[in-house]
Each structure stands twice: as structure tokens, then as C-alpha cells.
Amino acid sequence: MTTSADDPRIAHALDVILQLTSGNLNARATTGDRADEVDGIITGINMLAEELQNLFVSLSTARADLEVRVRERIEELSQANEYLRHELEHSARAEAALQQANAELQRRAGELEQRNYEMGALTELGDMLQVCATAAEAYQVINQAARRLFPGDSGGLFIFSASRNLAEAMSVWGDAPPEERVFEPEACWGLRRGQAHLELDGGASLLCHHVRSRNDLHAYLCLPMTAQNETLGVLHLLVSALNRAEDVEHQLEAKRRLAVGMAETCALALANLRLRDTLRALSIRDSLTGLFNRRYMEETLAREMARAVRRHTPLSLIMLDLDHFKLFNDTFGHEAGDAVLKDLGRFLQSEIRKEDVACRYGGEEFTLILPGAPLETALKRAENLRARAEGLRVQYMGQMLGALTLSLGIATYPEHGETKEGLIQAADDALYRAKNEGRNRVVVSARGQ
Amino acid sequence: MFNVWLGDDGIVRQIWAPQAEISLAQAKESVAAIVRLTHGEYIPLLVDMRRTKFVDREARAYYASPASRITKAVALLVSSPVSRVLANFFLGLHTPKVPIKMFTSETEALKWLKRFVA
């Protein structure tokens, strides 16, 4: 009897199992024709081996697929991550750039707003200065503008004296205005260099001599004011209002820019005022004697008459004529005659009160308007003039031209005339009488008597 | 290799020849034969594999695939240890989509299949 242990199929099956377990999944056992338990075992082993082999292939394939997928997924994730990182960086850069641009925009908008304000203020200053009738008015306007444009700072407007050897403070402003109110042009670096001079406190090497260092002074500016090729003076700004927490240079530059604009505006306006004064002087002054001319006399007399009527005050008019002037001209020539007229002009100007107005009426004829003077006063003044004129000695080219005498006619409002024309006519009539009665005398108008 | 016919009881019978070794081609042929017989109607099937020697893996995979789903239920008739092993693979490793059961008694198998006859 053959036992299972003796069955060679068992050994064969065992051998196949050993091969399978050692990794050879191709190993298969051969079955017999008996379809008995051993064949069943072998068939099962073979089928399990097939399934195992197939499973192994499937697993290998799946694993390979999975690895590919994982690699692809990792690659995708890596790319996505890279893209995201790039986007984040780009976004961060864009945001930073945007913030920077926004800050820059805000700063520029602020600057623009400030510039607009400054331009507006300077335009307003220019407009105000244009309608100023006198330099004093202009100085007042400049003072107000400086306080508004440079709040917290101090300063002064220095204008050259007529001799141009001194700069005098015409207007000062602020809590700590300049201590030196008059200085020589050489004391100012700005004037010496002919350009804006900005000095931080502590820069002693270039500190102007007219500036004294102070604890509250951060910096100062000296801006020469030049217009129509002439330096009129200097705008001096003492900077106390600076925010140390912010860009000091930027603040100083802003103040310098504004101060330059202000200095230019002021210089132009003051030069125009001077020009206007010069033209006006030319239009109302007699060029030979320096006295007011006839047109001005008539305007002034009309104004003073109106005031006298309004105030019920007297007003006197003296007309005077240089005796024998024709003889001077004929004897010594016209230039000598002009010298006499010039001296007489100086004489009259020196003899009158501040409120009186001396005019050259024409030729050798002069008028004196005496506002508020009654006839009695006018008569005394006229007589005094006549007497003092006798003492005048005119020299021309080293030659004495002889004694001067004056004939004077007086008319007083309201006694001798109530209109300008009437008063002039009355004074002229009196003068005519003085001439006719022998010259070198004073005659009061006979009108109304 | 096999015989197949439709019984009066409305059950298809398929009997494999002794020592049959079923390959993929034969598996496909067996399914085609049943379809021809039933004209595509789903009918219970009795498979006599008592003397079958071997069913290779491709054939087994084919039987488990949707392409071979042509019946309402399958009864596997076995006797030898080999046939039981083969049948077990159908029942275990390749999960059937229709009711399938292994029998050693033809009577019991037919009795079970009759439950699925329309």
C-alpha cells in the first residue's frame, strides 16, 4: 500500500511550495490523472501560485503606477508650491511697491497741496502789494504775509538806505525778531554773495555778522531782494519752527523755496512802488527847483480848499515873483537865471512848515499854499519871507549875482475867494499890485473889502 | 469538451468532459454556447465540473467578468477534491455577481436553481 508520504507528487508539491516561498512565482506542480486529494492539493497550489503571481504583477504595476502618480503629484504640488511662492513673493513685492507708491503719492499730494497754498499765499501777497500806495503800506502787508507763511518763525525785511550803506529793518515779525535792526551790507553773506544764504545754527564759519546765535534758532536765511537789476535789501528769516523728528533738510528746503518766492514777490512790488514814486515825483515836481509844479499846485489847492470848506478853517495862498528876474537873465545869462531860481526854490522849501506846499507856478513866479493859516499868519509869513530873501546872495561861476527881492500877493479863504480859481486870481491880483507899487513888498488881496 | 442543453425545468445544464482543462478560449466558447441556447435570456445554470481537471487563470478571470454574466444563478456540481478546489476559486477569489453555490448532489443543486426559474 502506498502512503501519502510515499507519493512522489507530495515531494514534488513540497518542492514547488519551497520554490514559491523562495520567490520563484513561476514554479508549478504537475497533477496526475487521479483527481484525488493530492491532485486537489496540487491544483490548489498551482492556482494559488497563479493568483499570487498575478497579484504580485498587479501590485508591482500598481506600485509603479502609484510611484508615477506620486511623482507626478509631487511634481504638480512642487510646481503649484513654486507658483504659489512666486505669486506670494510677487504679491508681497507688488504690495510693498503699492505701499511705497501710495506713500510717495501721499507725500507728493501733501507737497502739492503745500505748494498750492504757498502759491496762493504768494499770489495774494503780490495782489496786495500791487495796490499798496506807499512803501509803509507794503511793509505792513509783507509783515502780515510773513507771519502767515512762516508760522513760528521770525524775521525782518531790511531795505537799503538812500545812501545804500546801511540795511534798515522796515518790518520785523515773530516772537524772536532780529536783534540787529541796522547793519552794513558787508555784514550779510547773502548780500555779499548776491544769493540766498542758508545757515544752520552752529555753522559759525559763515554766520552773518548781523545774526546772533540763539538756543531757539535752528537756522536762518538771508535772501537778497533784487528787481530791475537793483538790490533793494534783504529778506531775513530766523527759523525756529522745525520738527526735528522729520526730515530737517526737506523742511529747510521748503522754507527756503517759499522765502525765495516771497523775496522775489516783495522785491518786484517794492521796486514797482519806487518806480511809481519816481514817476509821480517826475510828474508833480519841477525839475529845476525841485518844488511842486503848477499842476500839482492846482490839485493840492483844490483838495485843501475842499477840506477848509468842510472844516470851516482858513487857507491862505501866497503868490510871489522874483523881482527883476529878466534883468538877471539879460545880464548874466539864462544859466545864471536858472541858478537863481534853483536857490530860491531851496530857500522857499526851507522856510515853509511841513504842511505847507511850495510850487513853481511858472517862470519866476511861485506859490505857497498855507493850509489852516488865516490872513494874519499868512501876512507875517510873507513879510518874513520877503525880509529873509533880501539877505540871499546867489553866486554863479564864482560871481556874485546881486541881492534878490521878492514881490508877494496874499489871498485868504474865505475872505478873498471861495473857489480855487477865485483865490488864485485874488492872490495874482495882489502880486500884480505889489509889482506895480514898487516891488519888494507884500500886498493883501483887496477882494471882498 | 462540454455539452450544454436547456432542460424542461427551465435550467441550462453544462457538463464538462472528463479531464477537461479549461482555457480562456474554451471559457468563451462555453459562454457563447449558453447565449445561443437561451437567446440572451437570463436562465439558471448548472455546471457539472465533477471531472474537470483544471481551469486556467485567464478562464477564471473571464468567468468572473461582466461579459460572462448571462445567468440568473449558477450551481457548481463537484465531487473530487480537485473539482472542489476549482469551484472554491469561483466562490472565493473571484467574487460572483450572481448567486452561485457549490453542490455535491445534483438533486440539491437543481432544487436550489429552481428557485430562480421564472
Interface residues (C-beta under 8 A of the other chain):
Chain A: T31 D33 A35 D36 E37 D39 G40 I41 T43 G44 N46 M47 E50 E51 N54
Chain B: Q19 R51 K53 F54 D56 R57 R60 S80 P81 V82 S83 R84 V85 L86 F89 L93
